Amino acid sequence: MDKFRQAHPNSQGRLGQLIKEQIAQPRTTTRVRRALEEASPYLLPGKFPHRPRNPHGVGNLLKQHGLPVLSARNTAMIEAVTTLPPIVVADLFDLHPSTAEAWARYANDSWTHYLAARA
C-alpha cells in the first residue's frame, strides 16, 4: 500500500472527495428514483431504483478522474488474502475458491522459494 501512496500521493484525496460528493448529492438520470424520492442503499446507485451502478461504468468514472483502477483492485485483493482466509475472500468477492487460493499464493510473503532458488 505504501508503494501505491508514493506513486499516487493525491489519489486518496481525490477519491475521498468523489465519495463525499456522491454521498452529498448522488447524480442519477432516472425519473423513477426522483419520483420515489427514496435514498438508495448503494453508494453509487444505478439508473434503476435499488440497483447498483455497473462496475465497468464505475471503473470508467474512476479512470476519468485519474484514479488507478487495476492497481487499486490488485492492492485490495492482496491485502484481503493476506488478512483473511482465501475461502472467506472467495465468498466475500464472489470468486471461485481456486482463484482466491491463487491470489493467496501470489501474495505469499514467504521467502522460502527465493532462498531455495538462491541455494
C-alpha atoms as one frame of an Amber mdcrd trajectory, in Angstrom:
protein
   0.000   0.000   0.000   2.897   2.370   0.693   4.161   1.990  -2.881   0.703
   2.968  -4.128   0.635   6.039  -1.900   4.093   7.070  -3.082   3.175   6.614
  -6.749  -0.205   8.358  -6.405   0.025  10.794  -3.456  -3.153  12.714  -4.340
  -5.379   9.742  -5.154  -6.732   9.306  -1.649  -7.754  12.932  -1.514  -9.418
  12.777  -4.933 -11.188   9.500  -4.177 -12.308  10.755  -0.804 -13.652  13.931
  -2.377 -15.553  11.961  -5.041 -17.114   9.728  -2.395 -18.151  12.728  -0.292
 -19.705  14.402  -3.345 -21.568  11.223  -4.270 -22.959  10.846  -0.760 -23.924
  14.511  -0.521 -25.626  14.700  -3.903 -25.910  11.467  -5.895 -26.068  12.033
  -9.634 -28.700   9.971 -11.359 -30.719  10.282 -14.532 -33.625   8.053 -13.581
 -37.037   9.685 -13.331 -38.376   6.798 -11.282 -35.883   7.395  -8.486 -36.660
  11.092  -8.404 -40.370  10.314  -8.315 -39.958   7.921  -5.425 -37.616  10.322
  -3.591 -36.083   7.382  -1.769 -32.476   7.158  -0.789 -30.648   4.307  -2.462
 -28.823   1.820  -0.257 -25.891   1.999  -2.704 -23.009   4.452  -2.636 -23.024
   4.516  -6.441 -26.650   3.962  -7.461 -27.549   2.831 -10.971 -30.158   4.164
 -13.338 -32.826   1.890 -11.890 -34.007   2.251  -8.295 -32.394  -0.114  -5.820
 -29.775  -1.335  -8.314 -26.043  -0.648  -8.040 -24.127   1.045 -10.802 -22.423
  -1.119 -13.420 -18.836  -1.938 -12.310 -17.468  -1.016 -15.747 -19.101   2.393
 -15.505 -17.592   2.921 -12.068 -14.182   1.908 -13.427 -14.512   4.358 -16.305
 -15.537   7.135 -13.911 -12.525   6.495 -11.692 -10.216   6.473 -14.731 -11.641
   9.817 -15.876 -10.590  11.277 -12.537  -7.090   9.827 -12.808  -7.506   7.069
 -10.228  -5.623   3.827 -10.940  -8.334   1.185 -11.099  -6.364  -2.004 -11.777
  -3.533  -1.336  -9.346  -6.020  -0.362  -6.629  -8.012  -3.564  -7.237  -4.883
  -5.703  -7.102  -3.671  -3.978  -3.944  -7.055  -4.511  -2.284  -7.117  -8.181
  -3.310  -3.610  -8.819  -1.979  -4.483  -7.055   1.265  -7.658  -9.141   1.580
  -5.977 -12.515   1.044  -3.176 -11.694   3.483  -5.614 -10.810   6.272  -8.450
 -13.283   5.626  -8.556 -16.968   4.697  -8.877 -17.461   0.926 -12.245 -19.207
   1.251 -13.644 -16.157   3.065 -12.247 -13.864   0.345 -13.824 -16.110  -2.311
 -17.217 -15.813  -0.634 -16.833 -12.099   0.050 -15.869 -11.127  -3.524 -17.828
 -13.884  -5.292 -14.675 -15.562  -6.605 -14.071 -19.210  -7.324 -12.189 -20.727
  -4.375  -9.259 -21.686  -6.614  -8.968 -18.050  -7.765  -8.785 -16.881  -4.163
  -6.167 -19.575  -3.471  -4.131 -18.357  -6.462  -4.243 -14.794  -5.105  -3.141
 -16.099  -1.696  -0.171 -17.887  -3.299   0.667 -14.741  -5.248   0.555 -12.625
  -2.090   2.596 -15.121  -0.072   5.242 -13.149   1.766   7.385 -16.194   2.429
  10.962 -16.036   1.136  11.373 -19.824   1.015  11.021 -20.009  -2.773  13.546
 -17.228  -3.230  16.012 -18.759  -0.803  15.659 -22.202  -2.389  16.385 -20.717
  -5.814  19.467 -18.902  -4.475  20.916 -22.052  -2.850
